[in-house]
Amino acid sequence: MATVLVVEDDVILRYTLAEWLRFEGYEVLEAMSADEAVVIFASILSIDLVVTDIEMPGSMNGLDLAEQIKARFPALPVIVVSGRPFVDKLRIGAVTEFFPKPYDLSKLAAYIATLVPPSKTEPEKLKKASDE
């Protein structure tokens, strides 16, 4: 199962998106700040895609997080969301896609599915299952 990390300081928006994605078949991890997301990345958990808000409290914002993710995991998709227009064109390379708030949950989930299908199968798990 594909894992999505949702980084959003607004608890209602974070919960709503996380539950929508769970309903769509994803495993979802939640962080309320970019700082908390960095801690999650330092764990042994595998993450397939990140959705992050731009403006959050803490030592870095969502664009700082996107740049840090791209530096460490260049192939990992990062979707950025914000209630303000995306104007920082210098950071566009760290962002897979931008969705303005309020975003349409079904459109966002459909776009996520084009990047990471919800029922992603991992070759190692398939190999182990076939060996048994």
VEXDREN-2710 file (C-alpha; in Angstrom, 1 decimal):
% VEXDREN-2710
k/r/px/py/pz
1/MET/0.0/0.0/0.0
2/ALA/1.4/3.4/-0.9
3/THR/2.1/5.8/1.9
4/VAL/1.3/9.5/1.7
5/LEU/2.6/12.1/4.3
6/VAL/0.2/15.0/4.8
7/VAL/1.9/18.1/6.3
8/GLU/-0.6/20.7/7.4
9/ASP/-0.9/22.8/10.5
10/ASP/-4.7/23.3/10.2
11/VAL/-6.0/20.2/12.0
12/ILE/-9.3/20.2/10.2
13/LEU/-7.7/20.4/6.8
14/ARG/-5.1/17.8/7.7
15/TYR/-7.7/15.4/9.1
16/THR/-10.1/15.8/6.2
17/LEU/-7.4/15.2/3.5
18/ALA/-5.9/12.3/5.5
19/GLU/-9.3/10.6/5.9
20/TRP/-10.1/11.1/2.2
21/LEU/-6.8/9.5/1.1
22/ARG/-7.3/6.6/3.6
23/PHE/-10.8/6.1/2.0
24/GLU/-9.1/6.1/-1.4
25/GLY/-6.8/3.2/-0.2
26/TYR/-3.6/5.0/1.0
27/GLU/-1.7/4.6/4.2
28/VAL/-1.5/8.1/5.6
29/LEU/1.0/9.7/8.0
30/GLU/0.3/13.1/9.4
31/ALA/2.5/16.0/10.5
32/MET/1.5/19.4/11.8
33/SER/4.7/21.1/10.7
34/ALA/7.7/20.7/8.4
35/ASP/9.8/20.1/11.5
36/GLU/7.6/17.1/12.5
37/ALA/7.8/15.9/8.9
38/VAL/11.6/15.9/9.1
39/VAL/11.4/13.7/12.1
40/ILE/9.1/11.3/10.2
41/PHE/11.6/11.2/7.3
42/ALA/14.4/10.3/9.8
43/SER/12.4/7.2/10.9
44/ILE/12.4/3.8/9.1
45/LEU/9.0/4.5/7.5
46/SER/8.8/4.4/3.8
47/ILE/7.0/7.4/2.2
48/ASP/5.8/7.4/-1.4
49/LEU/4.4/11.0/-1.8
50/VAL/4.2/14.2/0.3
51/VAL/1.4/16.8/0.4
52/THR/2.5/19.9/2.2
53/ASP/1.1/23.3/3.0
54/ILE/3.5/26.2/2.4
55/GLU/2.8/28.4/5.5
56/MET/3.3/26.6/8.8
57/PRO/4.8/27.4/12.2
58/GLY/8.3/26.1/13.0
59/SER/11.8/26.6/11.7
60/MET/10.9/26.0/8.1
61/ASN/7.9/26.3/5.8
62/GLY/6.6/23.8/3.2
63/LEU/8.8/25.1/0.4
64/ASP/11.9/24.6/2.7
65/LEU/10.6/21.1/3.3
66/ALA/10.1/20.4/-0.4
67/GLU/13.7/21.5/-1.1
68/GLN/15.0/19.3/1.6
69/ILE/13.1/16.3/0.4
70/LYS/14.2/16.8/-3.2
71/ALA/17.9/17.1/-2.1
72/ARG/17.6/13.7/-0.2
73/PHE/15.0/11.9/-2.3
74/PRO/14.9/13.4/-5.8
75/ALA/12.3/11.0/-7.2
76/LEU/9.8/11.6/-4.3
77/PRO/6.8/13.6/-5.5
78/VAL/6.0/16.7/-3.4
79/ILE/2.6/18.4/-3.9
80/VAL/2.4/21.9/-2.4
81/VAL/-0.9/23.5/-1.3
82/SER/-1.6/27.0/-0.2
83/GLY/-4.3/29.6/0.2
84/ARG/-2.0/32.1/-1.4
85/PRO/-0.7/32.1/-5.0
86/PHE/2.5/30.2/-5.6
87/VAL/4.9/33.1/-6.4
88/ASP/8.3/31.6/-5.5
89/LYS/9.4/30.6/-9.0
90/LEU/13.0/29.9/-7.8
91/ARG/11.7/26.9/-5.8
92/ILE/9.6/25.4/-8.6
93/GLY/12.1/22.6/-9.1
94/ALA/11.4/21.1/-5.7
95/VAL/7.6/21.0/-6.3
96/THR/5.8/18.3/-8.4
97/GLU/2.5/20.2/-8.5
98/PHE/0.8/23.1/-6.8
99/PHE/-2.9/23.1/-5.7
100/PRO/-4.5/26.3/-4.4
101/LYS/-6.7/26.2/-1.4
102/PRO/-9.5/25.4/-1.1
103/TYR/-8.7/22.4/-3.2
104/ASP/-11.1/19.8/-4.5
105/LEU/-10.4/16.6/-2.6
106/SER/-11.4/14.4/-5.5
107/LYS/-9.2/16.2/-8.0
108/LEU/-6.3/16.2/-5.6
109/ALA/-6.7/12.5/-4.9
110/ALA/-7.1/11.8/-8.6
111/TYR/-3.8/13.6/-9.3
112/ILE/-2.1/11.7/-6.5
113/ALA/-3.3/8.4/-8.0
114/THR/-1.5/9.4/-11.3
115/LEU/1.8/9.7/-9.3
116/VAL/1.4/6.8/-6.8
117/PRO/-1.5/4.3/-7.2
118/PRO/-3.1/3.6/-3.8
119/SER/-2.5/-0.2/-4.0
120/LYS/1.2/0.0/-4.9
121/THR/2.8/-3.4/-4.8
122/GLU/6.3/-3.8/-3.6
123/PRO/8.5/-6.3/-5.4
124/GLU/10.1/-7.5/-2.2
125/LYS/6.7/-8.3/-0.6
126/LEU/5.6/-10.1/-3.8
127/LYS/8.8/-12.1/-3.9
128/LYS/8.5/-13.2/-0.2
129/ALA/4.8/-14.1/-0.7
130/SER/5.6/-16.3/-3.8
131/ASP/8.5/-18.0/-1.9
132/GLU/6.2/-19.2/0.9
END
